[in-house]
Amino acid sequence: MTIQRTALITGAASGIGLAIARRLAANGMHVMLADRSEQVHEVTRSLCSNGGRAIAHLSDLGQPEQVLDLANAAKTALGHVDILVNNAGVHPKNEGRPFKLPEITTPDWETVLRINLTAPFVLCRELVPTMQVGRWGRIINIASRAGRTFIEPVGVHCSASKAGLIGLTRQIAGAYAADRITANCIAPGRVETPLSSTSSDTIIQKAIAGVPAGRLGTPNEIAAVAEFLASDGAAFVTGVCIDANGGAFIG
């Protein structure tokens, strides 16, 4: 008997999150797509029209009560959550350039940390117990090259949040490996997404010049890594951060 896995993907209305949702749905998984954009309903309908099993959930992860609501909605709608993909994130820009340290207010800092780090923590806290019951689980956190090394066009609040996400992943991986739950990170470099397009053309061209592969990545290339980490074949891979950046950072 084939087990149908379930998955919750945040930030799934576009970009990397949508590419991951499409791949998991194509593999027969029952997926919940969460996003603060109303577009999540449209893309979910598209997945269903192509034969996938998908549910949309409108959620702003910057609002603590909505993060808890999302966790409860996932457990109710899916029955249990096998795979959690924490993809949603923010990277504020100031007219196409990163905010300099003196320009970042404490509320700005807290907003970025709340969405990029606290929301994944809460979702892990709420959903890991459901994975323990089934003795199977996959946590996939989408970090960033900025969480691995210095990236000039990135604000310190974004970099700190992504580095924290890698640390969170590592600790969960070690604590729950005996329950057959894996936790891994993907650290993309510059990828063609709606979020990355908010940078100025100068910043984007400078980024490409620093990539040995000579181009930006695509959401589908990041989704391919997530697809592997979500599979049975990745059962012995846990606590790692996979750099997917065209060679821009090799650590």
N, C-alpha and C positions, 0 to 999 in steps of 0.2 A: 504494500500500500504506500503510495506516494504522499508525503506530508506536504501540505501547502503552507509555505512560510508566509509570515506577515511582516510588514515593514512600515515604519513611520519615517518620512523624510521631511525635514524642515527646509524652508526656503525653496520650495519645490515648484514654484510657478514659472520659473525661467532658469536659464543658465545651467550650472552644474547640477543643482538639485533636480531640475526637470529631466536632465539627461540620465541621472541615476534612477529616477522613478520609472522612466521608460524602459530601462534595461531590466530592472527588477520585475516590472509587470510583464515584460516579454518572457521572463523566465517562469511565469506562472504564479508569481507571488501576489498576495492580496495587499495592496499598498494604500496608505493614507498620505496624501499630499497636504502639507501645512504651509501656509504663507499668509502674509498680511495683505497681499494684493488680491483683489477680486478676480484677477486672471487665473487664480488657482482653480476656480470652478470650470472655466473654459478648457483648460488643459486636461483636467480630470475627465471631462466629458469626451474629449478626444481619445484619451487612453481607453475608455470604456467602449467607444465606438470601434476601436481596433481590436477588441476582444479581451482587453485587460480587465482585471477587477481592481477598481480604484474608488477611493472616497476623498472628497475635498474637505478641508477644515480651515476656516479663516481664523488666523491667530496672530496677534502682535506679541512677539516674544520679549518686547521691551516692557510689557505689563505683567508683573509677577503672577497675578491671578489667572491670566490667560495661559500661562505656561502650565499651571496645574490643571486648568480646564482641558488643555490639549492632551496631557497625559491620561486623564480620566476618559476623555472622548476616544482616545486610541484603544484603551483597554476595553471599553464598552463596544465599540464598533468592530474591532478586530478579534475580540475575545482574549487575545494575549498579543504581546509584541515580541517577535523573534529578532528583528533587526531594527536598530535605531541609527539613523543617519542624521547627525547634527551638522547640517550644512548652512543654515541661515546665519548671516553675519552682516555687519555694517562696517564701512570704511569711509568715514566722513572726509569730504574734501572742501577746501576753501577756494572756490573759483578754479577748480581743476588741479590745485596743488594741495599737498598735505598740510594740515595744521601744524604750525611750529609749537614747540613746548609751551612758551608763554601764552599762546593763544588758546590753549585748551583749558576750558573751565572745569571745575570739579563736576558739575552736572553732565557736561559732555563726556568726561572720563567715565562716570558712573553708567551712562547710557550705553556706551560701547561695551564695557565690561558686563553689563546686565544681559545684553543680547548675545555677545560672542562667547561668554564664559559661564555666567550664572545660569542661563537658560539650559545649556547642555548639561550642567551639573544637576539641575532639578529634574530634567527628563531622565537622566541616568539613575538618579536616586529613586524615582518613582517607578521606573520600568525594569530595572535589573531584577527586582524580586520576581517579576513575571517570567523572566528568562530562567531564573533559578528553578522555578517550579517545573518547567519543561526540560531542564538540564541541557539547554542549547541556547546560545545567544550570540549576537554580533553587534558590537558598537563600532560605528565608523564616524570619526570626527574629522571634519574638513578644516584643517588648520591653514597654514600659509607659509610660504618661504620666509615671510617676515617674522614668523615665530621661530625660525631656525637660525637666521643670520641678519645682519644689518641691511636694510633696504632703504635707500635714501628717500624715495617718494612715498613713505608710509608714516603715518602719525604714530607717536609713541603709545597711545592708548590702544590702537589696533594691534601693534606688535606685541605689547604686553599681554593682551587678551589671548592671542594665538599661542604664545609661549606657554601661558597658563593652561590652555586647552591640551597641549601636548603633555604637560605634567599630569593633568587630571586623567588623561587616557592611560598613561603609564601605571599610575597607582591602581586604577580599576582593573587593568589587565592582570597585574600581579595578585590582586585580592580575589579575583573570581575565576582564575584559570581552572581551578579544581572543579568548578561547576560547569565546565565546558562552555564558558562564555569568553569570547575574545574581544579585545578592545584595541583598535588601531587608529592611527591618524594618516591622513593624506595631506601633504603640504604642497599645494599647487604653486607654480610660478605664475607669471602673467598669462591669463587665459581670456579668450574673447567672450566676455559676458556683459550684460547690461551694467553691472556694477563697475567693471574695469573700464568701461567706455566713458565713465565720468571723469577720467583723467584727461589732462590736456594732450594734444597730439604730440607735443614736444616730449612729454614724459613717456608716452607710449613708444615713440620711435627710439628713445634712449634705452627703454627696456628691451626692445627687440635687438638692439645693437649689443646688448650684454648677454644674449642667449646663444650659445654655441650652435643650437639647432637652426638659428636664423629666422625664427618665427614665433608667434604666440601659440599657446596650446589651444585645444578645443574642449568644450564641456564633455564631449563624448569620450575623449581620451582619459579624462579624470574619472568618468563614470565606469570605464572599463576596469580601472583599478578597484573601484568600489565594488563592482560586480564580483571580482575575484575574492575580495575580503569578506563578502557576504555569503560565499559558497561553502559547501562542506569541505571542499579541497583546501580551504585556508584554515582548517582546524588547529594547525600547529603554528600558526602565525599570530602572535599577540604581543602587544606592547611596543610595536614598531611605528615609526613615522616614515612613510614612503614619500620620497621627494619626486615630484612629477613636474619638472621645470625645464626640460630641454637642455639640461646641463648648466643652467645658470648658477646653481649652487650644488656642489658635489661635496658632501660631508662624510 
